[in-house]
Amino acid sequence: MNMNRRNLLKVLGLSAVGVATVPLWMDGWTSDDLPADTTGLDEDQKLVLAAMVDTYIPSGEIPGAKELEVDHFILAMVGGCFQKETQEEFLTGFNGLHQSSTEAYGSSFDQLSTQQRVELLIKLEATEKDPDKTINFVPFIKDLTISGYMSSKYIMENHLGYEFVPGRFNGSFPVEKSVYRNA
């Protein structure tokens, strides 16, 4: 794979800005912790985003991404952590998804069956490789969905065994043998 220097610097710069501006609520978040949406998505686009996260991580024995409101996490991340250019490409991505969905199936993405959604997302992820864009919409949403799901408080506490600060204190435990010896 041949990557030119300009694109590499753009990716590294975007990554550095994203990591440097990651807010503290990202680790172990709940929907109550998230700031208000500032992305400018309309209600139809929010339904499409909810359908996308539900397609990537559906509910089963444990809650899926839609139940954990990962779509709200994505909106908070895009609105609070990314530059204006990335936010504009994020909004434009919904138009491309809607166009692809209506061309392929004659319906909006959120109205498609789960199988149709999966097929369309796989197809779009394979074809979205524009080096001039800061983000490619479908892989961008997929990555944020996984990040949001895995960093949600529910998953961290119930499935990853994470204990939030201050954690547990075990001040009394038996000491069997001293590490230090008398000289």
Biotite code that builds the C-alpha atoms (Angstrom):
import biotite.structure as struc

atoms = struc.array([
    struc.Atom([0.000, 0.000, 0.000], chain_id="A", res_id=1, res_name="MET", atom_name="CA", element="C"),
    struc.Atom([1.422, 3.329, -1.027], chain_id="A", res_id=2, res_name="ASN", atom_name="CA", element="C"),
    struc.Atom([0.528, 6.273, 1.181], chain_id="A", res_id=3, res_name="MET", atom_name="CA", element="C"),
    struc.Atom([1.851, 9.681, 0.336], chain_id="A", res_id=4, res_name="ASN", atom_name="CA", element="C"),
    struc.Atom([3.352, 11.931, 2.961], chain_id="A", res_id=5, res_name="ARG", atom_name="CA", element="C"),
    struc.Atom([0.544, 14.522, 2.843], chain_id="A", res_id=6, res_name="ARG", atom_name="CA", element="C"),
    struc.Atom([-2.141, 11.964, 3.627], chain_id="A", res_id=7, res_name="ASN", atom_name="CA", element="C"),
    struc.Atom([-0.044, 10.401, 6.381], chain_id="A", res_id=8, res_name="LEU", atom_name="CA", element="C"),
    struc.Atom([0.476, 13.786, 8.025], chain_id="A", res_id=9, res_name="LEU", atom_name="CA", element="C"),
    struc.Atom([-3.234, 14.552, 7.719], chain_id="A", res_id=10, res_name="LYS", atom_name="CA", element="C"),
    struc.Atom([-4.177, 11.269, 9.404], chain_id="A", res_id=11, res_name="VAL", atom_name="CA", element="C"),
    struc.Atom([-1.585, 11.698, 12.150], chain_id="A", res_id=12, res_name="LEU", atom_name="CA", element="C"),
    struc.Atom([-2.660, 15.290, 12.731], chain_id="A", res_id=13, res_name="GLY", atom_name="CA", element="C"),
    struc.Atom([-6.330, 14.366, 12.948], chain_id="A", res_id=14, res_name="LEU", atom_name="CA", element="C"),
    struc.Atom([-5.507, 11.523, 15.331], chain_id="A", res_id=15, res_name="SER", atom_name="CA", element="C"),
    struc.Atom([-3.392, 13.774, 17.543], chain_id="A", res_id=16, res_name="ALA", atom_name="CA", element="C"),
    struc.Atom([-6.101, 16.434, 17.696], chain_id="A", res_id=17, res_name="VAL", atom_name="CA", element="C"),
    struc.Atom([-8.720, 13.804, 18.481], chain_id="A", res_id=18, res_name="GLY", atom_name="CA", element="C"),
    struc.Atom([-6.672, 12.246, 21.272], chain_id="A", res_id=19, res_name="VAL", atom_name="CA", element="C"),
    struc.Atom([-5.664, 15.613, 22.723], chain_id="A", res_id=20, res_name="ALA", atom_name="CA", element="C"),
    struc.Atom([-9.258, 16.815, 22.896], chain_id="A", res_id=21, res_name="THR", atom_name="CA", element="C"),
    struc.Atom([-10.891, 13.626, 24.156], chain_id="A", res_id=22, res_name="VAL", atom_name="CA", element="C"),
    struc.Atom([-13.033, 14.736, 27.061], chain_id="A", res_id=23, res_name="PRO", atom_name="CA", element="C"),
    struc.Atom([-12.935, 13.089, 30.451], chain_id="A", res_id=24, res_name="LEU", atom_name="CA", element="C"),
    struc.Atom([-16.500, 11.746, 30.137], chain_id="A", res_id=25, res_name="TRP", atom_name="CA", element="C"),
    struc.Atom([-15.433, 9.366, 27.374], chain_id="A", res_id=26, res_name="MET", atom_name="CA", element="C"),
    struc.Atom([-14.216, 6.756, 29.854], chain_id="A", res_id=27, res_name="ASP", atom_name="CA", element="C"),
    struc.Atom([-17.175, 5.005, 31.456], chain_id="A", res_id=28, res_name="GLY", atom_name="CA", element="C"),
    struc.Atom([-19.838, 7.287, 30.080], chain_id="A", res_id=29, res_name="TRP", atom_name="CA", element="C"),
    struc.Atom([-23.609, 7.106, 30.350], chain_id="A", res_id=30, res_name="THR", atom_name="CA", element="C"),
    struc.Atom([-26.065, 9.090, 28.266], chain_id="A", res_id=31, res_name="SER", atom_name="CA", element="C"),
    struc.Atom([-26.626, 11.432, 31.239], chain_id="A", res_id=32, res_name="ASP", atom_name="CA", element="C"),
    struc.Atom([-22.927, 12.397, 31.147], chain_id="A", res_id=33, res_name="ASP", atom_name="CA", element="C"),
    struc.Atom([-22.933, 13.465, 27.509], chain_id="A", res_id=34, res_name="LEU", atom_name="CA", element="C"),
    struc.Atom([-23.089, 17.108, 26.466], chain_id="A", res_id=35, res_name="PRO", atom_name="CA", element="C"),
    struc.Atom([-25.915, 18.401, 24.292], chain_id="A", res_id=36, res_name="ALA", atom_name="CA", element="C"),
    struc.Atom([-25.806, 17.675, 20.573], chain_id="A", res_id=37, res_name="ASP", atom_name="CA", element="C"),
    struc.Atom([-24.213, 20.475, 18.560], chain_id="A", res_id=38, res_name="THR", atom_name="CA", element="C"),
    struc.Atom([-23.809, 18.682, 15.216], chain_id="A", res_id=39, res_name="THR", atom_name="CA", element="C"),
    struc.Atom([-26.960, 20.005, 13.566], chain_id="A", res_id=40, res_name="GLY", atom_name="CA", element="C"),
    struc.Atom([-28.381, 16.611, 12.552], chain_id="A", res_id=41, res_name="LEU", atom_name="CA", element="C"),
    struc.Atom([-32.108, 16.567, 11.854], chain_id="A", res_id=42, res_name="ASP", atom_name="CA", element="C"),
    struc.Atom([-34.415, 13.915, 13.342], chain_id="A", res_id=43, res_name="GLU", atom_name="CA", element="C"),
    struc.Atom([-34.294, 11.694, 10.226], chain_id="A", res_id=44, res_name="ASP", atom_name="CA", element="C"),
    struc.Atom([-30.492, 11.676, 10.290], chain_id="A", res_id=45, res_name="GLN", atom_name="CA", element="C"),
    struc.Atom([-30.546, 10.805, 14.002], chain_id="A", res_id=46, res_name="LYS", atom_name="CA", element="C"),
    struc.Atom([-32.810, 7.838, 13.206], chain_id="A", res_id=47, res_name="LEU", atom_name="CA", element="C"),
    struc.Atom([-30.358, 6.720, 10.520], chain_id="A", res_id=48, res_name="VAL", atom_name="CA", element="C"),
    struc.Atom([-27.447, 7.016, 12.963], chain_id="A", res_id=49, res_name="LEU", atom_name="CA", element="C"),
    struc.Atom([-29.362, 4.957, 15.551], chain_id="A", res_id=50, res_name="ALA", atom_name="CA", element="C"),
    struc.Atom([-30.061, 2.331, 12.875], chain_id="A", res_id=51, res_name="ALA", atom_name="CA", element="C"),
    struc.Atom([-26.371, 2.261, 11.926], chain_id="A", res_id=52, res_name="MET", atom_name="CA", element="C"),
    struc.Atom([-25.157, 1.649, 15.486], chain_id="A", res_id=53, res_name="VAL", atom_name="CA", element="C"),
    struc.Atom([-27.875, -0.971, 15.935], chain_id="A", res_id=54, res_name="ASP", atom_name="CA", element="C"),
    struc.Atom([-26.674, -2.703, 12.770], chain_id="A", res_id=55, res_name="THR", atom_name="CA", element="C"),
    struc.Atom([-23.063, -2.766, 13.928], chain_id="A", res_id=56, res_name="TYR", atom_name="CA", element="C"),
    struc.Atom([-23.773, -3.970, 17.485], chain_id="A", res_id=57, res_name="ILE", atom_name="CA", element="C"),
    struc.Atom([-27.305, -5.367, 17.776], chain_id="A", res_id=58, res_name="PRO", atom_name="CA", element="C"),
    struc.Atom([-28.837, -6.350, 21.081], chain_id="A", res_id=59, res_name="SER", atom_name="CA", element="C"),
    struc.Atom([-28.885, -9.956, 22.141], chain_id="A", res_id=60, res_name="GLY", atom_name="CA", element="C"),
    struc.Atom([-28.242, -11.357, 25.590], chain_id="A", res_id=61, res_name="GLU", atom_name="CA", element="C"),
    struc.Atom([-26.643, -8.031, 26.478], chain_id="A", res_id=62, res_name="ILE", atom_name="CA", element="C"),
    struc.Atom([-27.768, -4.569, 25.388], chain_id="A", res_id=63, res_name="PRO", atom_name="CA", element="C"),
    struc.Atom([-26.696, -3.446, 21.947], chain_id="A", res_id=64, res_name="GLY", atom_name="CA", element="C"),
    struc.Atom([-25.285, -0.113, 20.870], chain_id="A", res_id=65, res_name="ALA", atom_name="CA", element="C"),
    struc.Atom([-28.714, 1.427, 20.324], chain_id="A", res_id=66, res_name="LYS", atom_name="CA", element="C"),
    struc.Atom([-29.885, 0.492, 23.820], chain_id="A", res_id=67, res_name="GLU", atom_name="CA", element="C"),
    struc.Atom([-26.727, 1.976, 25.339], chain_id="A", res_id=68, res_name="LEU", atom_name="CA", element="C"),
    struc.Atom([-27.335, 5.131, 23.246], chain_id="A", res_id=69, res_name="GLU", atom_name="CA", element="C"),
    struc.Atom([-24.011, 4.975, 21.433], chain_id="A", res_id=70, res_name="VAL", atom_name="CA", element="C"),
    struc.Atom([-25.550, 7.227, 18.773], chain_id="A", res_id=71, res_name="ASP", atom_name="CA", element="C"),
    struc.Atom([-25.623, 10.010, 21.396], chain_id="A", res_id=72, res_name="HIS", atom_name="CA", element="C"),
    struc.Atom([-21.973, 9.275, 22.171], chain_id="A", res_id=73, res_name="PHE", atom_name="CA", element="C"),
    struc.Atom([-21.101, 9.652, 18.480], chain_id="A", res_id=74, res_name="ILE", atom_name="CA", element="C"),
    struc.Atom([-22.920, 12.980, 18.275], chain_id="A", res_id=75, res_name="LEU", atom_name="CA", element="C"),
    struc.Atom([-21.095, 14.235, 21.374], chain_id="A", res_id=76, res_name="ALA", atom_name="CA", element="C"),
    struc.Atom([-17.730, 13.114, 20.001], chain_id="A", res_id=77, res_name="MET", atom_name="CA", element="C"),
    struc.Atom([-18.255, 14.664, 16.579], chain_id="A", res_id=78, res_name="VAL", atom_name="CA", element="C"),
    struc.Atom([-19.671, 17.889, 18.002], chain_id="A", res_id=79, res_name="GLY", atom_name="CA", element="C"),
    struc.Atom([-17.066, 18.299, 20.720], chain_id="A", res_id=80, res_name="GLY", atom_name="CA", element="C"),
    struc.Atom([-13.841, 16.694, 19.528], chain_id="A", res_id=81, res_name="CYS", atom_name="CA", element="C"),
    struc.Atom([-13.531, 17.164, 15.781], chain_id="A", res_id=82, res_name="PHE", atom_name="CA", element="C"),
    struc.Atom([-12.803, 20.175, 13.627], chain_id="A", res_id=83, res_name="GLN", atom_name="CA", element="C"),
    struc.Atom([-15.437, 21.924, 11.526], chain_id="A", res_id=84, res_name="LYS", atom_name="CA", element="C"),
    struc.Atom([-14.226, 20.250, 8.306], chain_id="A", res_id=85, res_name="GLU", atom_name="CA", element="C"),
    struc.Atom([-14.713, 16.792, 9.828], chain_id="A", res_id=86, res_name="THR", atom_name="CA", element="C"),
    struc.Atom([-18.139, 17.774, 11.163], chain_id="A", res_id=87, res_name="GLN", atom_name="CA", element="C"),
    struc.Atom([-19.198, 18.934, 7.695], chain_id="A", res_id=88, res_name="GLU", atom_name="CA", element="C"),
    struc.Atom([-18.013, 15.680, 6.108], chain_id="A", res_id=89, res_name="GLU", atom_name="CA", element="C"),
    struc.Atom([-19.917, 13.799, 8.828], chain_id="A", res_id=90, res_name="PHE", atom_name="CA", element="C"),
    struc.Atom([-23.130, 15.626, 7.881], chain_id="A", res_id=91, res_name="LEU", atom_name="CA", element="C"),
    struc.Atom([-22.488, 15.104, 4.164], chain_id="A", res_id=92, res_name="THR", atom_name="CA", element="C"),
    struc.Atom([-22.024, 11.381, 4.772], chain_id="A", res_id=93, res_name="GLY", atom_name="CA", element="C"),
    struc.Atom([-25.704, 11.031, 5.646], chain_id="A", res_id=94, res_name="PHE", atom_name="CA", element="C"),
    struc.Atom([-26.663, 12.338, 2.206], chain_id="A", res_id=95, res_name="ASN", atom_name="CA", element="C"),
    struc.Atom([-24.417, 9.772, 0.519], chain_id="A", res_id=96, res_name="GLY", atom_name="CA", element="C"),
    struc.Atom([-25.815, 6.973, 2.672], chain_id="A", res_id=97, res_name="LEU", atom_name="CA", element="C"),
    struc.Atom([-29.391, 8.034, 1.886], chain_id="A", res_id=98, res_name="HIS", atom_name="CA", element="C"),
    struc.Atom([-28.637, 8.195, -1.828], chain_id="A", res_id=99, res_name="GLN", atom_name="CA", element="C"),
    struc.Atom([-26.998, 4.750, -1.805], chain_id="A", res_id=100, res_name="SER", atom_name="CA", element="C"),
    struc.Atom([-29.852, 3.291, 0.209], chain_id="A", res_id=101, res_name="SER", atom_name="CA", element="C"),
    struc.Atom([-32.584, 4.624, -2.077], chain_id="A", res_id=102, res_name="THR", atom_name="CA", element="C"),
    struc.Atom([-30.696, 3.585, -5.221], chain_id="A", res_id=103, res_name="GLU", atom_name="CA", element="C"),
    struc.Atom([-30.078, 0.048, -3.959], chain_id="A", res_id=104, res_name="ALA", atom_name="CA", element="C"),
    struc.Atom([-33.337, -0.660, -2.111], chain_id="A", res_id=105, res_name="TYR", atom_name="CA", element="C"),
    struc.Atom([-35.729, 2.213, -2.815], chain_id="A", res_id=106, res_name="GLY", atom_name="CA", element="C"),
    struc.Atom([-35.991, 3.162, 0.857], chain_id="A", res_id=107, res_name="SER", atom_name="CA", element="C"),
    struc.Atom([-34.269, 5.139, 3.588], chain_id="A", res_id=108, res_name="SER", atom_name="CA", element="C"),
    struc.Atom([-31.530, 3.323, 5.524], chain_id="A", res_id=109, res_name="PHE", atom_name="CA", element="C"),
    struc.Atom([-33.517, 3.201, 8.763], chain_id="A", res_id=110, res_name="ASP", atom_name="CA", element="C"),
    struc.Atom([-36.417, 1.504, 6.921], chain_id="A", res_id=111, res_name="GLN", atom_name="CA", element="C"),
    struc.Atom([-34.287, -1.352, 5.548], chain_id="A", res_id=112, res_name="LEU", atom_name="CA", element="C"),
    struc.Atom([-34.159, -4.855, 6.980], chain_id="A", res_id=113, res_name="SER", atom_name="CA", element="C"),
    struc.Atom([-31.131, -5.804, 9.050], chain_id="A", res_id=114, res_name="THR", atom_name="CA", element="C"),
    struc.Atom([-29.748, -7.926, 6.215], chain_id="A", res_id=115, res_name="GLN", atom_name="CA", element="C"),
    struc.Atom([-30.099, -5.057, 3.724], chain_id="A", res_id=116, res_name="GLN", atom_name="CA", element="C"),
    struc.Atom([-28.395, -2.667, 6.151], chain_id="A", res_id=117, res_name="ARG", atom_name="CA", element="C"),
    struc.Atom([-25.473, -5.055, 6.617], chain_id="A", res_id=118, res_name="VAL", atom_name="CA", element="C"),
    struc.Atom([-25.076, -5.569, 2.864], chain_id="A", res_id=119, res_name="GLU", atom_name="CA", element="C"),
    struc.Atom([-25.176, -1.833, 2.171], chain_id="A", res_id=120, res_name="LEU", atom_name="CA", element="C"),
    struc.Atom([-22.690, -0.947, 4.935], chain_id="A", res_id=121, res_name="LEU", atom_name="CA", element="C"),
    struc.Atom([-20.249, -3.637, 3.786], chain_id="A", res_id=122, res_name="ILE", atom_name="CA", element="C"),
    struc.Atom([-20.501, -2.394, 0.202], chain_id="A", res_id=123, res_name="LYS", atom_name="CA", element="C"),
    struc.Atom([-20.024, 1.255, 1.183], chain_id="A", res_id=124, res_name="LEU", atom_name="CA", element="C"),
    struc.Atom([-17.118, 0.516, 3.513], chain_id="A", res_id=125, res_name="GLU", atom_name="CA", element="C"),
    struc.Atom([-15.316, -1.300, 0.716], chain_id="A", res_id=126, res_name="ALA", atom_name="CA", element="C"),
    struc.Atom([-15.840, 1.553, -1.762], chain_id="A", res_id=127, res_name="THR", atom_name="CA", element="C"),
    struc.Atom([-15.264, 4.601, 0.487], chain_id="A", res_id=128, res_name="GLU", atom_name="CA", element="C"),
    struc.Atom([-11.572, 5.245, 0.026], chain_id="A", res_id=129, res_name="LYS", atom_name="CA", element="C"),
    struc.Atom([-11.252, 8.948, -0.788], chain_id="A", res_id=130, res_name="ASP", atom_name="CA", element="C"),
    struc.Atom([-7.776, 10.188, 0.234], chain_id="A", res_id=131, res_name="PRO", atom_name="CA", element="C"),
    struc.Atom([-8.872, 13.836, -0.030], chain_id="A", res_id=132, res_name="ASP", atom_name="CA", element="C"),
    struc.Atom([-11.439, 13.494, 2.763], chain_id="A", res_id=133, res_name="LYS", atom_name="CA", element="C"),
    struc.Atom([-10.517, 13.682, 6.423], chain_id="A", res_id=134, res_name="THR", atom_name="CA", element="C"),
    struc.Atom([-13.027, 10.898, 7.156], chain_id="A", res_id=135, res_name="ILE", atom_name="CA", element="C"),
    struc.Atom([-14.710, 8.145, 5.212], chain_id="A", res_id=136, res_name="ASN", atom_name="CA", element="C"),
    struc.Atom([-18.232, 8.130, 6.626], chain_id="A", res_id=137, res_name="PHE", atom_name="CA", element="C"),
    struc.Atom([-19.080, 4.445, 7.101], chain_id="A", res_id=138, res_name="VAL", atom_name="CA", element="C"),
    struc.Atom([-15.724, 3.359, 8.614], chain_id="A", res_id=139, res_name="PRO", atom_name="CA", element="C"),
    struc.Atom([-15.772, 6.510, 10.766], chain_id="A", res_id=140, res_name="PHE", atom_name="CA", element="C"),
    struc.Atom([-19.192, 5.624, 12.225], chain_id="A", res_id=141, res_name="ILE", atom_name="CA", element="C"),
    struc.Atom([-18.130, 2.003, 12.686], chain_id="A", res_id=142, res_name="LYS", atom_name="CA", element="C"),
    struc.Atom([-15.007, 2.996, 14.637], chain_id="A", res_id=143, res_name="ASP", atom_name="CA", element="C"),
    struc.Atom([-16.907, 5.453, 16.841], chain_id="A", res_id=144, res_name="LEU", atom_name="CA", element="C"),
    struc.Atom([-19.620, 2.851, 17.467], chain_id="A", res_id=145, res_name="THR", atom_name="CA", element="C"),
    struc.Atom([-17.089, 0.312, 18.696], chain_id="A", res_id=146, res_name="ILE", atom_name="CA", element="C"),
    struc.Atom([-15.240, 2.916, 20.794], chain_id="A", res_id=147, res_name="SER", atom_name="CA", element="C"),
    struc.Atom([-18.443, 4.214, 22.324], chain_id="A", res_id=148, res_name="GLY", atom_name="CA", element="C"),
    struc.Atom([-19.801, 0.765, 23.070], chain_id="A", res_id=149, res_name="TYR", atom_name="CA", element="C"),
    struc.Atom([-16.605, -0.519, 24.661], chain_id="A", res_id=150, res_name="MET", atom_name="CA", element="C"),
    struc.Atom([-16.122, 2.636, 26.766], chain_id="A", res_id=151, res_name="SER", atom_name="CA", element="C"),
    struc.Atom([-19.714, 2.771, 28.024], chain_id="A", res_id=152, res_name="SER", atom_name="CA", element="C"),
    struc.Atom([-20.130, 2.416, 31.759], chain_id="A", res_id=153, res_name="LYS", atom_name="CA", element="C"),
    struc.Atom([-22.397, -0.618, 31.375], chain_id="A", res_id=154, res_name="TYR", atom_name="CA", element="C"),
    struc.Atom([-19.889, -2.621, 29.313], chain_id="A", res_id=155, res_name="ILE", atom_name="CA", element="C"),
    struc.Atom([-16.886, -1.549, 31.378], chain_id="A", res_id=156, res_name="MET", atom_name="CA", element="C"),
    struc.Atom([-18.486, -2.472, 34.708], chain_id="A", res_id=157, res_name="GLU", atom_name="CA", element="C"),
    struc.Atom([-20.475, -5.558, 33.739], chain_id="A", res_id=158, res_name="ASN", atom_name="CA", element="C"),
    struc.Atom([-18.332, -7.210, 31.087], chain_id="A", res_id=159, res_name="HIS", atom_name="CA", element="C"),
    struc.Atom([-14.795, -5.891, 31.394], chain_id="A", res_id=160, res_name="LEU", atom_name="CA", element="C"),
    struc.Atom([-14.579, -6.004, 35.198], chain_id="A", res_id=161, res_name="GLY", atom_name="CA", element="C"),
    struc.Atom([-13.483, -2.383, 35.454], chain_id="A", res_id=162, res_name="TYR", atom_name="CA", element="C"),
    struc.Atom([-13.809, -0.693, 38.833], chain_id="A", res_id=163, res_name="GLU", atom_name="CA", element="C"),
    struc.Atom([-14.160, 3.055, 38.720], chain_id="A", res_id=164, res_name="PHE", atom_name="CA", element="C"),
    struc.Atom([-12.222, 5.296, 41.082], chain_id="A", res_id=165, res_name="VAL", atom_name="CA", element="C"),
    struc.Atom([-12.015, 5.175, 44.043], chain_id="A", res_id=166, res_name="PRO", atom_name="CA", element="C"),
    struc.Atom([-12.407, 1.413, 43.649], chain_id="A", res_id=167, res_name="GLY", atom_name="CA", element="C"),
    struc.Atom([-12.310, -1.072, 46.441], chain_id="A", res_id=168, res_name="ARG", atom_name="CA", element="C"),
    struc.Atom([-10.001, -0.847, 49.452], chain_id="A", res_id=169, res_name="PHE", atom_name="CA", element="C"),
    struc.Atom([-8.719, -4.003, 51.048], chain_id="A", res_id=170, res_name="ASN", atom_name="CA", element="C"),
    struc.Atom([-6.800, -2.657, 54.045], chain_id="A", res_id=171, res_name="GLY", atom_name="CA", element="C"),
    struc.Atom([-6.582, -5.900, 55.942], chain_id="A", res_id=172, res_name="SER", atom_name="CA", element="C"),
    struc.Atom([-5.053, -8.976, 54.401], chain_id="A", res_id=173, res_name="PHE", atom_name="CA", element="C"),
    struc.Atom([-2.767, -11.660, 55.796], chain_id="A", res_id=174, res_name="PRO", atom_name="CA", element="C"),
    struc.Atom([0.958, -11.393, 55.226], chain_id="A", res_id=175, res_name="VAL", atom_name="CA", element="C"),
    struc.Atom([2.505, -14.833, 55.139], chain_id="A", res_id=176, res_name="GLU", atom_name="CA", element="C"),
    struc.Atom([6.176, -14.084, 54.811], chain_id="A", res_id=177, res_name="LYS", atom_name="CA", element="C"),
    struc.Atom([8.119, -10.889, 55.120], chain_id="A", res_id=178, res_name="SER", atom_name="CA", element="C"),
    struc.Atom([9.979, -9.719, 52.072], chain_id="A", res_id=179, res_name="VAL", atom_name="CA", element="C"),
    struc.Atom([12.649, -8.029, 54.147], chain_id="A", res_id=180, res_name="TYR", atom_name="CA", element="C"),
    struc.Atom([15.021, -10.034, 56.308], chain_id="A", res_id=181, res_name="ARG", atom_name="CA", element="C"),
    struc.Atom([16.776, -8.864, 59.406], chain_id="A", res_id=182, res_name="ASN", atom_name="CA", element="C"),
    struc.Atom([20.432, -8.383, 58.587], chain_id="A", res_id=183, res_name="ALA", atom_name="CA", element="C"),
])
